[in-house]
């Protein structure tokens, strides 16, 4: 009977260790900078690994008052590209913790 308890404690320790590693990985993701570009670099968007938009850079020559729609499309494209890369990075980083575990919500 005692043997099972020791095993349970060991498992709990492993889970706590993993929890700490996951928190650290989450933190590090927030410090990552991911860049999305559009229009051959005319529009650049930088997001964090937590998918916060940090910067939007627009080159002067792409600003055409006659064609605001194109500029909006370029910004959208750059943001979406950066967000997709942030998602990929998150899946790569956090995936190592959820591999082989059937956790709901991951």
WOBELSUL-V446413 format. One record per pair of residues at least 6 apart in sequence whose C-alpha atoms are under 8 Angstrom apart, sorted by the first residue. I is the first residue (numbers start at 1). GAP is how many residues later the second one is. D is the distance in whole Angstrom. If there is no record, write none. Layout:
I_GAP_D + I_GAP_D
This chain:
18_79_8 + 22_72_7 + 22_75_7 + 25_68_7 + 25_69_7 + 26_68_8 + 29_19_7 + 29_20_4 + 29_21_6 + 29_60_8 + 29_61_7 + 29_64_8 + 30_18_6 + 30_19_5 + 30_20_5 + 31_17_6 + 31_18_7 + 32_16_5 + 32_17_5 + 33_13_6 + 33_14_6 + 33_15_5 + 33_16_6 + 34_12_5 + 34_13_5 + 34_14_6 + 34_15_7 + 34_48_6 + 34_51_7 + 34_52_7 + 35_9_7 + 35_10_6 + 35_11_4 + 35_12_6 + 35_47_5 + 36_8_6 + 36_9_5 + 36_10_6 + 36_41_8 + 36_42_5 + 36_43_6 + 36_44_7 + 36_45_5 + 36_46_4 + 36_47_8 + 36_49_8 + 37_6_6 + 37_7_4 + 37_8_6 + 37_40_7 + 37_41_5 + 37_42_8 + 37_44_7 + 37_45_8 + 38_6_7 + 38_36_5 + 38_37_7 + 38_39_6 + 38_40_5 + 39_35_6 + 42_16_6 + 42_17_5 + 42_19_8 + 42_20_6 + 43_13_7 + 43_14_6 + 43_15_5 + 43_16_6 + 43_31_6 + 43_32_6 + 43_35_7 + 44_11_8 + 44_12_6 + 44_13_5 + 44_14_7 + 44_31_8 + 44_34_6 + 45_8_7 + 45_9_8 + 45_10_6 + 45_11_5 + 45_12_6 + 45_30_8 + 45_33_6 + 45_34_6 + 45_37_7 + 46_7_6 + 46_8_5 + 46_9_5 + 46_10_7 + 46_33_8 + 46_36_7 + 47_6_4 + 47_7_5 + 47_8_7 + 47_35_6 + 47_36_7 + 47_39_8 + 48_6_7 + 48_38_7 + 49_37_5 + 49_38_8 + 49_40_7 + 49_41_7 + 50_36_7 + 51_32_6 + 51_35_6 + 51_36_8 + 53_26_8 + 62_9_7 + 63_8_7 + 64_7_8 + 98_8_7
